[in-house]
């Protein structure tokens, strides 16, 4: 799956090696998060399952410990030809290793980010090392993830697919999605000349730094406001109930910089792709990443994208130096000036 150029615009080729592979099986179990909540992986699984007639999804984002009992029962009761795992919890990995001893299915593991071993204890890392020996097909959404696994001397299966996790959204759902946005959102965008957007599932930290870059988005808006006083920045945050003290700190910073009329939080469980049809620019200022669905979604709707240089980005993305506000501001100004 990729995209090429046509009259200066990016046009996506919607062929997918992952979909083609999964369609060969008459019964598939997909294991991973499923909306709600909305996130890059859960949205991808939702769209993937809709494109397959032969799939069943097991949602690992709900039901606490009980989900593991339920999953084991599903694996034992049903004859699946393939299991596609998107959630690399140690418990699920161990469960699949055990199940493979008495059930015959192809194990297709999709890795969405490079943090699996960075965030693991030595015991978890050992379980994952053994688990990799059970994988028949490894799918990575970006080559740097595969490079990381190879650098750790993991067992890499012969069958590897490097393919980003983007599938086109169902356009017929646009009106339903737009109806979930508050009236204040529409008031905000109607009052602005330029709209920039960024998003996060929830506030997280990587190496003690704001992973999704909310802080740098606020500082960027302050710098841009001097030149573009009617600019608006929309930051979509699906789960605002995590790291609330940090969010409060950022809201205070917005007030200190007199940005209340320029910076807007869109919170709650909402699909975001309709925003890209209205925005001038999207920004992905993450300080680590796998392959960002939001960038590909923005480009799909012909919304230009600026992203940090922490990994390979889709062709057409404007790169800035990671956590470098001046470089981000310079790249953004150059784009806005050319509009």
Secondary structure, DSSP 4 states (H G I P E B T S, - for coil): -EEEEETTEEEEE---HHHHHHTTSSSEEEEE--SSSP-HHHHHHHHHHHT-TTEEEEE-SSSTTHHHHHHHHHHHHS--SEEEE----HHHHHHHHHHTTT---EEEEEE--S-TTTT--HHHHHHHHHHHTT-SEEEESSHHHHHHHHHTT----SEEEE--------GGGHHHHHTTS-HHHHHHHHT-SEEEEEEEEE--EETTEETT-HHHHHHHHHHHHTT-TTEEEEEEEEETTSSHHHHHHHHHHHHHTT-TTTEEEEESS---HHHHTT-SEEEE--SS-S--HHHHHHHHTT--EEEESSS---TTPEEE-TT-HHHHHHHHHHHHHH-
